[in-house]
Amino acid sequence: MIESLQTYIAENITPICGPAASSALLLASLVLAAVAAYYIAKLLLILLEKAVLRSPTDWDDDLLNSRFTRGVSQLAPALVVAVLLPRLFSAQSHLLQWIHILTRLYVLWAVVRIVVIFIGNLYEAFARRENLKLYAVQGIFQMLKLVVIGLGIIIGISILINKTPVAIITALGASAAVLMLVFKDTILGLVASVQLTANQMLHKGDWISVPGHGANGTVEAISLTTVKVRNWDNSVTTIPPYSLVSESFNNFEPMRSSGGRRVSRAVYIDVNSVRFCPENEISRLRRQGWLDGLDISDDARIVNLRLFRDYIERYLATNRNVNSDMLYMVRQLDPTPSGLPVELYFFTRTTEWKDYEHIQCDIFDHIYAMAGEFGLSIFQTPAGKDLTHLKN
């Protein structure tokens, strides 16, 4: 068909109108073929998109969306020009050579754009799925885009200077040290993203604490060069991914999924209030129900602090807000100048911050109020008012 068109123009148009008119006619034919290829490709891709939307799966809807099909349709006319141009014009002029080079560059740009769009669609498909969006893969997809764009630039330069891409890559190898220095953060970020993903160290939405960077909050984004953390005061801290691999950080997400949040807090008892309990005091505590469920021997000399510890432990065991399936205990710590620490160690049934704080406050309110029932005093450093009373 192409040969027939060239023959017809050479025999009928060139003798009458001259070579310039025949070349213009060939170019017009080329433009019409490119326009026709665009609309044909667009029509076929619209039909493909409708078929994809009717399919029962969702992955093809995310990958082959309208943005992707529009990019593919823009590639069709360039391919037609790249194929037909050297066949229609056998006598290559400098202008036609430049048109051929620009066409090849356009084809390259369209291919790179299609691949980048596909990679972006693949990441968005990951981000829409609950079981996949938690993985730190954004940096990997960003690196894939950079690699594709980098290869496109190398091939584009090879087209302009009429050299093979291998020769350009070989030339760039001499400046590898400079490139490593320029893209140091990008390379470290890629390696760190792979490590974070492979080792399940970090996911989007995790609550982390990074003391070295002042971050304590929820992970909002994990990219190739930064991890964005929204702190509890609504400020945002950005951290290089490789810092999370090379340094230590706390991830509280396993705590959330465990069903219990730890409380490890001490009540300071005035040592001077620790004593043996007389019989009448033990009887009073029994009547009030404070010793229910405790194994107390009548002939033993019982220390009020021991009764208080046993009472607290039973209180924790029967409290509906305390997770009794996890470890709970009451223990003494080493004495301090501020009194004798009695530590409560237990886990709440909820991990939500607000509910956790309320439960913790309610339990310690009760402990402070009950200390006096056992004849114990909570240690408190004397204030100015206390010293005034002492003076009087």
Secondary structure, 3 states (H helix, E strand, C coil): CHHHHHHHHHHHHHHHHCHHHHHHHHHHHHHHHHHHHHHHHHHHHHHHHHHHHHCCCCHHHHHCCHHHHHHHHHHHHHHHHHHHHHHHCCCCCHHHHHHHHHHHHHHHHHHHHHHHHHHHHHHHHHHHCCCCCCECCHHHHHHHHHHHHHHHHHHHHHHHHCCCHHHHHHHHHCCHHHHHHHCHHHHHHHHHHHHHHHCCCCECCCEEEEHHHCEEEEEEEECCCCEEEEECCCCEEEECHHHHHHCCCEECHHHHHHCCEEEEEEEEECHHHCCECCHHHHHHHHHCCCCCCCCCCCCCCCEHHHHHHHHHHHHHHHCCCECCCCCCEEEECCCECCEEEEEEEEEECCCCHHHHHHHHHHHHHHHHHHHHHHCCCECCCCCHHHHHHHHC
